[in-house]
Amino acid sequence: MEDQIKVAVLLTCFNRVKTTIKCLTSLYQTIVPENIKLEVFLVDDASPDQTGKKVKELFPEVHVIKGNGQLFWNKGMRLAWESAVAHDKYDFFLWLNDDTFLKKDSLKNLLDDYVRMPTEGILVGNIQSELTRGFTFGGHEESGPKVPNGQPQKVKYCNGNLVLVPYSVYQKVGMLDETYTHLYGDMDYSLNVSKAGFDCYGSSKYLGYCEVNEVSYWGDQSLSLIKRIKLMHSPKGVDLMKCYYFKKKHGGQWTGIKTLIDGYAKALMPKAYREFKKSLKSAS
């Protein structure tokens, strides 16, 4: 019999109990090879609908960790990760968004793809829309999404919906950067992985479904100035100061400063900003 492989599945949730339960149901309905042991760590970030309690009733084996209501995605996932590391030693950590619904063969395909990867690194599961069947989340290049083609493909950026992180990468790279609240942590991690000498790959197939949530644009001139400023600093808007940190960390001080200037220009003078960008484009 093959040695047992232990996988810690990491999730965070807030106040959408039906969605979270649907996600976990899809996880437990996947085909899991006999030598794979899954343990689920779910952070319930003080959900008013008591998501954690209801999950525990349906799935008593899930480790439910209580948040303080201010964790959002990045800090919630980091807490789940810390809880898993404190509990046991795992061969893999699997990030899973609670609004991502896995296909039955998703875990098998993910683990098969990991074995097929030509170099060590992390593997992001490509996810599609159930409505359009098009790409929604997964592996990206600067030019855009890298749609699956039947082979694991190298990518630069990873969305955090479904990501397999082997212990070897965790040992060298660590966890998600605690600076981030909601956005940027997944992309930051993929760049940190590359800097540490590993690679990032996208899965050979679509492994699940997740729809894109529409978020108001902070540069929309139809919104009030107060609303635009709020969106610019909201953890679920653009979170400009965290964006500045991300850009500075990976692109240098000037790139970070340019991000701040662009952000405030879009929010304070959206029409003038668009006209200025148009004139620059036509001049080039």
Secondary structure, DSSP 4 states (H G I P E B T S, - for coil): -PPPEEEEEEEEE-S-HHHHHHHHHHHHTS---TTEEEEEEEEE---TT-HHHHHHHH-TTSEEEE--S--HHHHHHHHHHHHHHHH---SEEEEE-TT-EE-TTHHHHHHHHHHH-SSSEEEEEEEE-TTT--EEESEEETTEE----SS-EE-SEE-TTEEEEEHHHHHHH-S--TT-SSSSHHHHHHHHHHHTT-EEEEEEEEEEE-PPPP---TT-TTS-HHHHHHHHHSTTTT-HHHHHHHHHHHH-HHHHHHHHHHHHHHHH-HHHHHHHHHHHHHH-
